Amino acid sequence: MGFLLLTLALAALTLLSQFLPPDPALLERAGSIFDAETVSRGRDYAGERRWFYWGGQWIEWLLLAALVWSPLGTRVITSLCRGPWFVSLWLLGLFYLIALDTLSLPLALGGYYHRQAWGMSRQPLGEYLQQHYLQLAVYAVTAGLPLTGFYFLLRRFPRTWWLLSAAGAMAFAVLAAFLLPIVVAPLFNTFTPLRETKWRDQEPAIQTLIARANVQVGDILVADASRQSDHSNAYFTGFGPTRRVVLYDTLLEHHPPAEIQSILAHELGHWLHDHIVQGILLGGLAAIFGLLVLRSLLNWGVRQRLLGMDEPGDPRGLYFVLLLVWMGGWIAAPIEHAVSRHFEVQADRTSLELADRAAFIEAEKTLVRKNLGNVAPNRLNYLMFASHPTYLDRIRMAQDWRP
């Protein structure tokens, strides 16, 4: 019954996401700012990309369901659960990771060729596959370490593991934020100080903007993002001494200086509002709630002898835990993205305070055209998946802005 209900729920989400039309008033607003071709191309591109996303979700769901509820899971667990608990855990996790990636590879390649067809990427296939498997290896380490720590706490502290795990998740998030820009990101891209690039003439104006914001920026770096995509972007990353702002080379190539300063001012807004710290703290609170729910469900699983579990910390329950985490991600998604949109609005307001309003509006329009942005998503996709306000909402906020 559980499998059937969850399958029907996923099917409903898939169909509504793909076929629920946007608000006609939203389309009318979009048509008043962008030409019909821009609106149509953005919606078509987003709609086609979502099919790859939903295909990946269906593969993950069916794999997890097979491992939890079918004889396949029992056979895999019986074959791999030998030796110390942590060895069994690693073998089970590695099997899942390899199986999921193998089943998803056709979709990943489809997404690669889809981006090529739309002119959003010129990356050679060999380089794409090299980075794909490098990313898989990085994920195996960055997911395997906290997973091992989680099961250690689960086994060693049967009464307080949930609280200790929440604290550990926050500590790991701080460590990851600190190390990401100096250990992980350089594996995939080259980062060059802005002053050493062909856009060095923009450095004085950017330094003036930073001084106006009264923040201490460790580095302003340019990423060679064009090796993977023509997508324009900038982001704020790091923690403590590793904090930095990264500008894509595509952004610097496609946008005039005033728009670049507006986008950079947005990233400084994340800095000024301490969004990374706030995100870690909010994530810790959410983890406490999620882990309390997980504790109840693991105890239920033990009572049912699900997958042969004889205690909550039994590695044989790993696939049940992964299934619950996958389901929890769906439940948390609307809240998580609502918080993200709130952060983005705060950063947009900082941009409007520090930079030029007209440049902000033009930057949004350029991003729509260069990134094939969907200016009229339907309501479900906006609530479930949008980490940013819509382009139209951001443009309207700028138009209504009063210092």
C-alpha positions, 0 to 999 in steps of 0.5 A: 500500500505504501509503495502504491500511494507514494508512486501515485503521489510522485506521478501526480507531482510529475504531471502537475509540474509538467502540464499545469499552466502558468497564471495567465496574468503572469504570461501577460506580464511577461509579454509586456517585458519580453518578446514572445520568442524569449518567453516561449524559448525559456518555457520550452527549455525549462519544460524539457529540462524538467523531464530529465529531472523527473526521470532521475527522481523516478529512477531513484524512487524505484531503486529505493523501493526495490531495495526496501520492499523487494527480494532484491534488497534482501539479497544485496544486504545478505551478500554485503553485510559481512564483517564489521558494521562500518564495512557493511555500511560502506559496501551497501552505500557504495552499491547504492551509489554505483547502481543509481549512477549506472541507471541514471547515466542515460539520463545524464547523457541525455541532459548533456546532449540537450544542453548542447542542442540548445547552445548552452554548453560546448563541453566535449563529451570526454571532459564531461564524463571525466567531471561526472565521475570525479563528482561522483567520487567527491560525493562518495567521500563527502556523503560517506564520512557523515553517514559513517559518523551518523551510524557511529552515533546511532550505535554508540549513543542510542538515547541521544544520537538524534541530538548529537547528529544534529550538532554534528550536521551543523559542524560538518556544514561549517567545515564543508562551507570552509573547505568547499572553495579551496578543496572541492571547487578547484577540482572542477574549475580554475579560479583566477583573481579578477586583477589577473584577467582580461577584465582587470579594468573593472577592478577599481569600480568593483573595489569602490562598490565593496568599500561602499558595502563596508565588507572585507572580501577575501578574494574576487575570483573569476571561474572558467565556467565557460568550459562547462556551460554558457550559463551566466552566474555569480555566487558567494561561497566560503566561511571565515577566511575562505569567504570569497565572491566568484564571477563566471567568465561568461558573466563578465563576457556577456554583461556590461560593467554596470550590470556586473556591479549590480550582480556583485552587489547582490552577492555582497548582500548575502555576505552582509546578511550572513546567509551562510550562517543563517542557513546552517543554523536553520538547517540544524533546527530542521535536522533536529525535527527530522531526526526525531521523526527518523528515530520513531520510524527506525524504531518502527522498522526494528519492530517490523524486522524490516530488512532484518534490522535488529536495532536502529543502528543496524547497517542493514537498515541503510536503504530504509534510511535513504528512502526516508531521507528522499521522502523528507527532502520532498516534504522539506523542499517548499520550506527550504525554497521559501527560505532561499527566496527570502534570502534572495530578496534581501540580497536583491535589496542590498543590490538596489541600495549599492548599485544602479536600479536600471542596471539591476533591471537590465541584468535580469533581462540579460540573464533571462536571454542568456540563460534561457530563463523561464519567466512564467513558471506554474505555481507548483514549480515555483513553490516546490523548486524555485530558490529565487523569486521569479525574474518578473518579481525581481524586475517589479521590485526594482521598478517599485524601489525607493531608496 
